[in-house]
Amino acid sequence: MAQTNRSRVNDACNLSVIALVVVLAALLYIFGAAMSGDTLQLTKSIRGAEIFDTRDLP
């Protein structure tokens, strides 16, 4: 059975929504790890990043 143009557009929209969800989940994971204080492991995985530890400052 041949696909119509409408079903191809629906497939493309579904694929783009899935890709968007994956990207947003990755960003949420990265920002969640950064906000939770796990910046040391996160920073080790990013080349050239620096850690500014301000927890002990008055």
N, CA, C and O of each residue as an XYZ file, in Angstrom:
232
protein
N       0.836     -1.181      0.000
C       0.000      0.000      0.000
C       0.883      1.247      0.000
O       1.756      1.393      0.855
N       0.655      2.135     -0.949
C       1.474      3.337     -1.085
C       1.092      4.358     -0.020
O      -0.070      4.488      0.366
N       2.112      5.075      0.440
C       1.848      6.117      1.424
C       1.391      7.388      0.722
O       1.882      7.732     -0.354
N       0.457      8.070      1.340
C       0.023      9.355      0.802
C       0.930     10.445      1.371
O       1.717     10.210      2.288
N       0.796     11.637      0.803
C       1.604     12.760      1.297
C       1.264     13.073      2.744
O       2.142     13.434      3.527
N      -0.003     12.939      3.101
C      -0.414     13.249      4.464
C       0.236     12.289      5.462
O       0.667     12.719      6.532
N       0.313     11.004      5.134
C       0.913     10.057      6.063
C       2.423     10.284      6.169
O       3.006     10.048      7.227
N       3.056     10.735      5.098
C       4.493     11.061      5.169
C       4.730     12.272      6.042
O       5.702     12.314      6.796
N       3.852     13.260      5.950
C       3.967     14.452      6.800
C       3.747     14.061      8.259
O       4.462     14.536      9.141
N       2.774     13.205      8.518
C       2.541     12.755      9.885
C       3.735     11.993     10.432
O       4.101     12.168     11.594
N       4.351     11.145      9.602
C       5.542     10.417     10.035
C       6.683     11.369     10.348
O       7.398     11.177     11.332
N       6.864     12.393      9.523
C       7.924     13.376      9.752
C       7.667     14.166     11.031
O       8.594     14.443     11.792
N       6.410     14.524     11.262
C       6.074     15.259     12.491
C       6.306     14.392     13.722
O       6.840     14.865     14.725
N       5.911     13.140     13.650
C       6.133     12.237     14.776
C       7.611     12.069     15.063
O       8.016     12.062     16.226
N       8.419     11.935     14.032
C       9.857     11.770     14.207
C      10.479     13.026     14.798
O      11.360     12.934     15.653
N      10.038     14.187     14.360
C      10.598     15.435     14.897
C      10.187     15.644     16.354
O      10.968     16.177     17.143
N       8.982     15.235     16.718
C       8.551     15.340     18.110
C       9.372     14.405     18.989
O       9.757     14.782     20.096
N       9.642     13.213     18.524
C      10.460     12.259     19.293
C      11.877     12.801     19.458
O      12.453     12.693     20.541
N      12.449     13.382     18.401
C      13.786     13.957     18.489
C      13.813     15.128     19.468
O      14.770     15.281     20.227
N      12.779     15.944     19.454
C      12.698     17.069     20.382
C      12.619     16.586     21.826
O      13.263     17.158     22.705
N      11.849     15.559     22.073
C      11.732     15.009     23.428
C      13.077     14.465     23.909
O      13.442     14.648     25.070
N      13.808     13.802     23.028
C      15.118     13.260     23.405
C      16.085     14.388     23.739
O      16.814     14.301     24.727
N      16.103     15.438     22.935
C      16.994     16.572     23.192
C      16.620     17.263     24.501
O      17.502     17.598     25.292
N      15.349     17.478     24.740
C      14.921     18.127     25.983
C      15.231     17.268     27.207
O      15.580     17.799     28.261
N      15.108     15.950     27.078
C      15.455     15.067     28.184
C      16.946     15.131     28.489
O      17.339     15.107     29.655
N      17.773     15.211     27.464
C      19.219     15.329     27.673
C      19.562     16.651     28.351
O      20.388     16.684     29.263
N      18.937     17.733     27.917
C      19.181     19.026     28.557
C      18.710     19.034     30.010
O      19.378     19.596     30.879
N      17.584     18.425     30.268
C      17.086     18.336     31.635
C      18.039     17.546     32.510
O      18.267     17.915     33.662
N      18.599     16.466     31.986
C      19.556     15.670     32.741
C      20.813     16.483     33.049
O      21.308     16.460     34.176
N      21.328     17.200     32.050
C      22.555     17.983     32.253
C      22.334     19.090     33.269
O      23.141     19.256     34.184
N      21.255     19.851     33.125
C      20.985     20.926     34.072
C      20.640     20.378     35.451
O      20.983     20.995     36.459
N      19.979     19.250     35.511
C      19.682     18.634     36.806
C      20.941     18.197     37.509
O      21.069     18.379     38.720
N      21.872     17.624     36.776
C      23.143     17.219     37.372
C      23.933     18.434     37.827
O      24.571     18.397     38.879
N      23.900     19.501     37.059
C      24.623     20.714     37.434
C      24.005     21.364     38.675
O      24.730     21.840     39.548
N      22.687     21.386     38.759
C      22.021     22.020     39.897
C      22.099     21.176     41.164
O      22.010     21.714     42.267
N      22.262     19.876     41.024
C      22.302     19.021     42.203
C      23.669     19.003     42.870
O      23.832     18.422     43.943
N      24.649     19.635     42.239
C      25.977     19.684     42.831
C      26.910     18.628     42.284
O      28.023     18.483     42.791
N      26.513     17.902     41.296
C      27.362     16.881     40.695
C      28.194     17.493     39.573
O      28.373     16.889     38.515
N      28.698     18.694     39.818
C      29.410     19.397     38.760
C      30.794     18.829     38.524
O      31.335     18.993     37.431
N      31.389     18.170     39.502
C      32.725     17.632     39.305
C      32.722     16.561     38.222
O      33.551     16.600     37.312
N      31.806     15.609     38.307
C      31.721     14.574     37.275
C      31.295     15.175     35.947
O      31.787     14.776     34.892
N      30.381     16.133     36.002
C      29.909     16.765     34.780
C      31.021     17.575     34.136
O      31.164     17.579     32.913
N      31.817     18.266     34.962
C      32.893     19.087     34.430
C      34.008     18.238     33.857
O      34.637     18.633     32.875
N      34.269     17.082     34.447
C      35.309     16.216     33.913
C      34.964     15.754     32.504
O      35.853     15.483     31.698
N      33.687     15.665     32.214
C      33.282     15.204     30.885
C      33.267     16.325     29.858
O      33.112     16.062     28.665
N      33.425     17.578     30.300
C      33.423     18.715     29.381
C      34.833     19.306     29.344
O      35.322     19.826     30.347
N      35.467     19.223     28.205
C      36.849     19.696     28.062
C      36.911     21.211     28.201
O      36.144     21.930     27.560
N      37.827     21.698     29.041
C      38.050     23.127     29.196
C      37.131     23.797     30.201
O      37.214     25.013     30.376
N      36.263     23.059     30.862
C      35.352     23.665     31.832
C      36.062     23.846     33.168
O      36.949     23.068     33.517
N      35.671     24.865     33.906
C      36.256     25.140     35.213
C      35.171     25.081     36.279
O      34.000     25.352     36.009
N      35.578     24.722     37.499
C      34.641     24.648     38.617
C      34.879     25.848     39.524
O      36.015     26.128     39.908
N      33.821     26.546     39.860
C      33.877     27.631     40.825
C      33.066     27.191     42.035
O      31.836     27.242     42.019
N      33.758     26.760     43.082
C      33.093     26.276     44.286
C      32.883     27.439     45.230
O      33.843     27.950     45.808
N      31.655     27.861     45.394
C      31.346     29.012     46.255
C      30.635     28.580     47.532
O      30.082     29.423     48.238
N      30.636     27.298     47.841
C      29.917     26.834     49.020
C      30.578     27.258     50.316
O      29.895     27.405     51.330
N      31.927     27.464     50.315
C      32.624     27.805     51.551
C      32.852     29.293     51.724
O      33.470     29.709     52.704
N      32.371     30.100     50.803
C      32.558     31.538     50.919
C      31.540     32.106     51.903
O      30.418     31.611     52.007
N      31.951     33.167     52.632
C      31.017     33.777     53.608
C      29.872     34.492     52.941
O      29.011     35.049     53.621
